[in-house]
Amino acid sequence: MKQRSVLLPPGLAERLREKLGPAIREGDESLSLMVAREDLLYVWSRRSGALLVLQPGAGTIQTVSLTAGPQHDISCLEVNRAGSWAAVWGSQGVTVVQLPRRSRREEVTATSLQVVRGQVQAVSWHPGSAQDCHLAVLTRDARISLYNVSDGHGEVRGLSLASPGLVSLALGEVPVGLAFGQPGGQGHWPLYVLFGSCDVFLVSAAISHEWSVEGPLEVRPPREDNYSGEGCSLAVVGGVLAVATMGGSIYHSVVLGGGSTALHTYEQVELELGQLASEAASSVFSCPVRLSSEPGGSGYLASHRAGLHRVELPMVGLLKEELLPDLSLAGSLVEHLVCTRASSSLPPAPVLGSCSARQIGRAHV
């Protein structure tokens, strides 16, 4: 199914601009403040501290205010598959919101609760949760914690990657992202964790079983340029793992099973990030390229401080059809969808949110 870029109807777009208010100039990195679920768009308003729920087909916008506003920065919005819970988070904390059922009311209030304080690196809803209420949180101390947000009892399962023999935080090995893969047997879900060193660890993250970890995963074939640079984001699409680095290089690998899990890197693509001023103080804690997979699709979006790209992965389809895919047919297609900084004389204009959904299309702000 071919996807299409979507512009909101003029009247709805104007109302959204009014609710969002003037732009807030805070930093120059891309954010992830918009999510699509079914026929709805969820947009976090940094100015009002509220969640805006748009139904483009009906031309409506609902403002969801929180009982307890987040007392931390907000850089990302995550909505679970059922549209029943949302998580807004930044480097200093995570707040969850129990979303109300659909209604025609223009303003509603939702119950909210801060579940994590400080040093957050990545957040993801667990796809294996029967009630869509389990949230995985990665913190800078290399710990992954699973919370059941529906009962408010705190961490229900977790694992530290800073154990002896795995990673050494003292040597600057810092986790920067996580992503769930396709489900395995007996309720086990693979959870990939990326470090700034570009090492990737694999956690067997079941809801009802103790977790185990494998890694760092071997990268094949062994080459000096495999996963070179500072890792900043990852996404899993089908059986393909995409790892982005600070300079705009993205490595595509097929996940290989067997006695031990390995990554077969078959491709490297370069994004055109535009004329960006160098940063003397850059570190693995910043992430100029942010990857987000497309639910049920065969590609992902890559946003940054100068625009938005989309990458289509033919390898996803080949893996479904062939045991040994022809690598000559696996070359990815990179589309430069939006350029927000055309020249070096202009200030960085990061994308604040982007998403793709079959019922809505592709949208960006």
N, C-alpha and C positions, 0 to 999 in steps of 0.2 A: 504494500500500500504506500503510495507516494505521499510524503508529508508536504505540508505547505506552510509558508510563513503567514502569520495571522496578525492583522491589525484590528484592534477593537473598533466597534462601530463608533463614529465620531462623538456622539453624545455620551456614550459610556466611557470613552477614553478621556473626555474632558472632565467628567465627574471624578474619574480616578485621579487625574492630575490635581483637582481641587482638594481631594481627601488626603493625598500624599503631601501636598504643600510644596514650597520651594525646596530645592535640593539641599541636602546637608553635606557640607564638605568635610569628610572625616576620612583621611587616608586616601591611598591611590591604588588599593588592591580590589580585585573583583569580589563580589559577595554573591550569596545564593539566597535571595529573599523572596523567591516566587516558586510555587509548586503547582502542578496540575494533577487533579484526580478526577477521573470520569469527565463530566462536563463543567467542572468548577476550576477556577483559578484562585489560589491563595496567595496573597501578597502581604508581607509584613511592612507596616508603616513605622519607620524609625522616628518620625516626628511626633506621632500621637501615641506610640506604644501600643497599637492595636492591630488586630489581624483583619484584613479586608478580604471578603469572600465574594468573588465575581462569578456570575452565571451569564456568560456572553450571549447564550441563546435567548435568554429572557431579558437581557439588558438590565440586570439588577446588581447592586453592590450592597453587601451586608457588612456592617462594622461589628466586630467581635471584640469587646473590651474585656480585660482580664481582672479578676478579683484581686490579684496581687501582681503588679507590674514587675517585670524583670529588673533586678538590681545589678545587672551586669551588661556588658556590651553584647550586641546582637550582630552576627555576621551571616548566620544561616538559619533557614527554616526547613524543617523536616515534617512531612505529614504522612501518617501511616496509610496503608492501602485502603482501609475501610473509611478513611476520612473521619475517624472518631477521636483521634488524638493528634496533636501537633507538638513539636518541640522547637523552641527558639533558643539558639545558643551562640555563644561566642567564647573567646579565650578564657573568660573569667567565670563561666557558669552555664548551666542548662536549666531552662524552665519548661515544664510540660503544661499543655492546655487541653482540657477535655472539651472537645468541640460539641456544640449543641446540634440537635437534629435540624434538618432543613426547615425553614419557615420563611414567610414573606415579610417578617419584621426587618426593618432597616437597621436596627441596633439591638444587640443582645449582649449579655454578660456571661462569660465562661469561667469556670473554676480553673485556677492555675496554681502551680506549686514548683518551687525551685528544688531540683533533686541533686544537683551537683554544684559545688562552689570551687572555682579556681582551676587553672591549668588544663583546660579542655582542648584537645587537638582534633577530635572527630566524633561524630554522632551518627547512628543509623538505627532505624527500626528493624527488629529481628524478623525476617520473612517467615520464620517457622513458628511464630507465635499464633496459637489458635484464636486468641481473642484480640490480636493485634495490639498488645499492650506492653510488650517487652522492648526495652530500649538499650542498645549497646553504646557505651561511652568509652572513648579512648582518651586517657590523660597523659600529660607530658612525662610522667614518671614511668611510662610504658606499661601501664595497667589497663586492662579491659574489664569493665564492669557491666553486668546486665541487671537492669532494674525492671521490676513489674510495677509500672506506674499506676495501675488500677488499685493497688492495695496500700501504696505509700509506705511499705515496710523497708525500703532501702534496697541495697544490693542483694540479689538472690543467687548470683553466680559471678565468678570472676577469675582472672588469671593475670599474673605479672610476667612480662617478658624480660624484666630486669633481673631474672634469676641467674645465678652463676652458670656460665657456659653458654648463655644465649646472647645477650647484648650488654654492653658496658656504657651506662649513661655518663660515666666519668670521662669517657673518650669522645663525648659529643654525639653519640648515637641516639637520636631523638625520633620518636614516632611522629609521622606527619599525616597519616590517613589510614582509613580502613574501608573495606567493601566486602559484602557477602557475595558468594558465588552460587552455583547451582547446587541443589540439595543432594546429599548422599543417602546412603541407607541408614535405617534405624534412627531416623530423626536427626542425623548429624548434618550440620550446615558448615561449609567451608567459609572461614572468615580470613581474608587476606589483610595483612598489616604492613604498611610501607614505612620505612625509615628514611631519614634524610640522606643516609649513605646509599640509598637505592636497594638495600637489602629488603627482601620480602619474606615474611613469616606466614605460615598457614596454621590457623587455629581451628580445631574441630569444635564448633560452638553449638552444641545441642542445648535445647531448653531444659531437658530433664536429666542430663548426664553430666558428669564432670568433664571439664574441658582439658584438651591436650594441645601441644604446640609442636610444630615441625619447622625447622629452618635454621639459618636462612636458606631459602630454596636455591638449588643449583641452577645456574643459567647456562643453557646450551644454545649453539656451540660456544665453547669458551673463546672469547675475543676481548681485547682490551677496551673496545668501545661499547661493549654491552653494559647498559645501564650506567653510563658515565654521566657525571654531573650530580647536582643536588636534587634528590627526589622531592616532589611537593604535592602530588595528588595521584590517585589511581581510580580505575573503574573496571568493572567486570561486565563483559557483554558476551553472552553465550559462554563458550569455552575459551574466550580471549581475555587476557589481562592487559590493560593499557596503563603504563606508568609514565607520568609527565615529570619533566625536570624544569628547573628554574629558567633555563635558557630557551624553552619552547620546544625542546625535543621530546617526542613521545615514542616509547618503545612498545611494540605489540608482540605478545608472546602467547603461545598455546600452552595450556596447563596439561602436563603429562603425568599420568598416574603410574601405578606399578608398585614396586617395593618401596620407593620413595618418590615424593612429588618433585617435579622439576619444571622449569620454564624453558620452552623452546622459542627463542626470540627470532622471529622471521622478518621483522620489518622495523624501520625507524622512519618516522615522518617529522618534518620540521614545520612549525607554525610560523606564519609571518606576523610577528608581534608589533611591527611598526617601529617608529623612531622613539625609543624609550631612553630616558636619561639613566645612566648607570647609578647604582646605589652602593656607596662605599660601605654602608652599614647593613647590607643585606645578610640574611642568615637563613638557616633551615626552618626557622619558625614562620617565615613569610612564604606565601604561596602565590606567585604571579599567575599561574595557570591552574584553573579549577575544572576538573572533569566531572561530568554527570551523565550517567547512562540513561538511555531511553527505555522505559518499561515496555517489554515485549518487542523491542526494536532490534536493529542490527548495527547500531552506531551509538555515538555519544556526542555531547556538546563540550566545548572547551572555551571557557570565558577567561578574560584577562583584562588588564587595565587599558588596553587599546582596542578591544572589540570582542567578537564572538566567532568561533569556528564550529563547524560540524564535521565529524569524521565518520564515514560509512565503512563498515568492515565486511567485505565479501567473505572473509574467512569464516564468519559465523555460519553462513549458509553452506559453505563447503564442508564444514565439520559435521553438519547434519546429514549430508549426502554421501560423503566418502570417508573411509577409514584413514586413508592416506591422501589428503588433499593435494592438488597440484599447486605448488607455491607460485607458479607463474600467473595464476588466476586470482591470487589473494591480495593483489595490490590495493591499498585503501584509497578512497576518494576523499579529498579534503576540500571543503567549501568554506570560503571566507564570507560569512553571512553579514556581519556588521563591522564597520571600521569606525571607532569613536575618536581616534586620534590620527589625523591624516598627515601631520607633520610634527617635527620635533619642537617647533615654536609654540605648539598648543600644549596645554597642561594635560596630564593623564585624565582620561574619562572612563573609569572602570565600569563594566557591566555590573549592575546591582542584582540582576536576577534573570534567569533563562530557564525554559523548560520545554518539553515536547510531549504531546499526548495525542493519541489517535482521534479522540472525539473533539479535540479543540484545534490541534495543529501545533505549530511552533510559535512561541511567543518570547519576547525579551523586553526588558526595561533598562 
